[in-house]
Amino acid sequence: MLNQIKGLHHVTSMAKDARQNNEFFTGKLGLRRVKKTVNFDAPDVYHLYYADEFGTPGSVMTYFPFPNIGKGRPGTGEVGTTVFSVPEGTLGYWETHLAGQGVTGLRREESFGQKRLAFDGPDGDGFALVEDKGDERAPWAKGGVPSDEAIRGFHSVSMRLRDAGRTAELLKFMGYQEVDASGDVRRFAVENGNGADIVDIETLPGAPLADLGAGSVHHVAFAVENRASQLEVRKALMDTGYQVTPVIDRDYFWAIYFRTPGGVLFEVATNEPGFDRDEDTAHLGETLKLPSQHAHLRPYLEQHLQPLE
């Protein structure tokens, strides 16, 4: 069993409209945009990062907004719900706030003894806020949401699978323990994590497969401290039979990717070097940053990428 993984690092999803996406996360959810860059493989498409003040691993929601993308179809083989942590007693504030912002799909729920508020993202994305009284992470305090109510980071992700068995074994290999179950949902948690420590698996054997599009999660990333730990995880996964990519430099972290038995794309990302490698912390996300291989495209991209504000 591995011990290098310290919880979630980031969740990356697909969107249709960059400006709408930016307004939703910075305006409605009160997160900070910590990086404005482009997709490594499609530089005419933004890669937008939203998080806490510093872009701390375990708080980072990222998006590829493809202007011509079709809407995703929910189903199995994907992360169905991305869950954020908020302080105890704040769901009333959030329900009023999000309703006033025109957010749809608001519904109160309870999951594993915790109160939560589910809601839809602008492309039908599945989100929820969970009251977690034990979460002591500091929020972004300048996002228009009072600090006492603001999002602390991720609480968990929930995957929808036709069969949980092999993916459950993978999570256990990655250092997670099965800590609870409720109906068709099994809960896994990693000890001594970064606060974003939980992965749920919902088993839906008769549901159709998901179809990737706007509102879909593209991949979920798990955090390791550094490149040495990442290489240890990569070797262990490959020794177990997984097809793992070489290490890829993503400017703000190094990444490896592999497909899980249930169909979900997993990434293992380093906490280093962080989002302040090319911007001062006080000005994260303000300037368009380009990977070195796309630097020559700056005049074109600055003219053709949709303005966010």
N, C-alpha and C positions, 0 to 999 in steps of 0.2 A: 504494500500500500504506500502511495506517495504521501509526503508531508510538506511539499513545497508550495502547494496551492493555498492561497489565503483569501478565498472568496471570489466574488465577481470583480472584474476589471471594468468592462464596459458592455453595453448592448448596442448593436448597430442595426438600424432599420431603414426602410425605404419610404420615400415620400414623393409627392407629385409637385408641390409648390414650395420653393425655398423660402419665400417671404412669409407665407402662412405658417410654415414649420418653425421658423425663427420666432415669430410673434407668439406662437402657442407656448413654446418652452421658456422664452425669456419674459413674455408678458403675462401669460395666464398661470404658468407654473412657478414663475419667479426664479428659474435657474439662471446661471451665468453662461453666456456663450464664451467658451474658453479657447476656441480655435475656429478660424474661418480659413479652410484650405480646400483642396480639390481631391477628387477620387484619383488614386494612383493610376488606375487602368482606364479611366475616362475623364481626362482633365477638364473637359467642358462641363462637368458636373461637380457641384460643391460636395465637400465633406464637412459637415457642421458638427461641432462638439458642444454639448451643454453639460454643466456639472456644478460643483460647489465653487468656492472662491479660487481654488488652486487646480482644479481638475484632478482631484484625488481619486485614485483607483477605487472603484466601488460606488462612484457617484456619477459616472460619465455615460450619458446617452448620446449616441451619434447617429447621423442621418446622411443618406445619399438621396438628394431630391432630383429625380429624373423627370423633366417636364412632360415627357410623352408616355410615361409609364401607365399601364392599366392598374386597376384596383386589385389588390390581392384577395384571394379566396381563403377564408379561414378553414382549418382542418387539422389533420394529424401530421406529425413530422416537423413541427415548428414550435417556437416559443409563442404561446398564446397570450400571456399576460405578463407585463413588466410591472413590478410592484415597488413603489417608493415608500420610504419610512418617514413618518411625521410624528411629532410629540403626542403623548397621551392627551385626550380631551380636545383635539383640534379638528375632528372631522366635521363638526358643526360649522366652524369657520370655512373650511374648504368647500363644503356643500353649497353654502351661500355664495362664496366667492366664485366658484366655477359656474354655478347657475347664472350668476350675474354676468359672466364672461361669455355666455352662450355655449358652454361645453355641453355635449349631449351624452346620453346613456348613463346619467348619474343614478346610482343605486347603492343602498346600504347593504352590507353583507357582514358575515362573521366567518372567519377562517382560522381553525386551530386555536380558538379561544381569543382571537384578536379581532377588534372591530376594523372594518375597512370600507372604503368608498371606491367603488368601481366607476369608470368613466371611459369615454371614447376619445381617442386622438383625432386630429383633423382628417385623417385618411381611414378612420375606423379602427385605428390601433387599439389594442386592449391594454388598459392601464388600471392601476388601483393604488390607493394610498392606504397604508396600514398604520394604526397607532402602535408605536413601540416605545414603551416607557423606559426601556433600558438603553436606548440609542443616544449616546452622548456626543456624536459627531457634530461638528459646527456647521451651520448652514451658510449659504451665501446671503449676506445681510442687506444687499443693495438691489434686490430684484423686485421690490414692490410688495413683497409679502413680509409681514412682521416676523422678526427672528423667532419669536416664541411659537409660531405656527409653521415656519418654513420647512421645506423638504431637507432631510438630512443626507440622503443618498439612497441607493437601492436597498430594499429589504430582501427581495427575492425575484426569481423568474419562475414561471410555471410553464412547463412543456406539455403539449398534447401529443400522446403517442398511441398507436394501435396496440403495442405490446411494450410494457415497461421493463421486462426482465433483463435484457442485455444492457440497456442503458443504465438501469439501476446498478448492475454489477460494475459498469464503467465508473460511475460516480463513486462507488465504494473504493475502487482502485485509485481514484484521484484524491482520496482522503476524506470523502464525505461519509457520514454515518446516517442510517435511516433512523430518524428520531420520533416519527409519528405517522399516523395514517388516519384518513377520514373519508369514508366512502370509497370512491375510485381514485383518490389522490394520496400519494405517498410523499412524505416530506423528508428531505435530506439536508444535513447541515455539516459545515466544516468547523472544527474547533479552532479557537485562537485565530479567527479570521479578521477581516478588515471592517466588519459590520454588515457587509453585504454577503451574508454567509449561507443563504438558504436557496435550495432548488427544489421545486415541487414537480412531480410527474403525475399528470392526469391520464388515466388509461381509458381510451375510447375505441374499443375494437371495431365497431361498426361504422365509424366516421370516415368521410372521404379524406383523401390526402390534400394537404394545403397546396395552394398555387401562389408562388411568390409574386408580389406586386406592391403597390403603394399601401402602406399600413402593415406590411409584413416585417417581422424581424429577420434580418439577413443572417446574423450570427450572434452568438453570445460568447464573451471573452472572460477567461478566468485569470486571476492575478498571481504572478510570482514576483519575488523581490528583484531578481536580477537575471542576467543572461546565463550565468552559471547554473542557477536553479532551473531555468528554462531548458537548457540542454539536458539536464538530468531527467526532466519530465519527458522531453522528446524521445530520448533513448528508451526510457521505460515503456512508453506507449508503442514505439516501434517494435520493441522486443516482445510485446504482447500481441502484435499482429496488425496494429493500426497503420494506415498509410498517412504519414505526417509530412507536411511540406517542409522544405528547408526554412531556416530562420530568415524572415523578411524584415528589413528596416522600414518602419512606418514613421520615421522622424521623431515621434514622441514616445515610442515604445518599439520593442522588437516583438515580432509575432510569429507564431506557428499555427497551422490550421489542420483540422482533421474532421471527417464526417463520422457522426455517431451511428450506432446500430439503428436508432429510431429515426434517423434522417436529419437531425439537427446538426448544423455546422458549429463546431466548437473552435475557439481560438484560445491559446494560452499567450498572454501578453505580459511584458515586464513592467514593473513600476518605474523603471528608469528609461530615458532621461527625464521625462515629464514635459509639461506643456510650456514651461518657462524657458526652454532651451533656445527659443528664438524670439521671445517677447518678454518684456518685464511683467511681473505678476500684476502690477497695477493696470496694465493695458492688454491683458489677454483677450484674444478674440476680436480685436478691433481692426487689424490689418489683414488683407489677403496674403496668406503665406503659401508658397508653392514648393513642392518637392523639387530638388535640384534639377531633375531630368525634365521638368516642365517649366523651368524659370524663363526660357526663351519665349514662352507663350503669354507672358504677362500682359503685353499691350492688347492682344486679342481677348484674353479672358476678362480683363478689367472692363472692356467695352461690351462684351457679350453675356457675361454672367448676370443674372437678375439681381438688382440692388436689393439688399435685405431690409433696409429701413426706408 
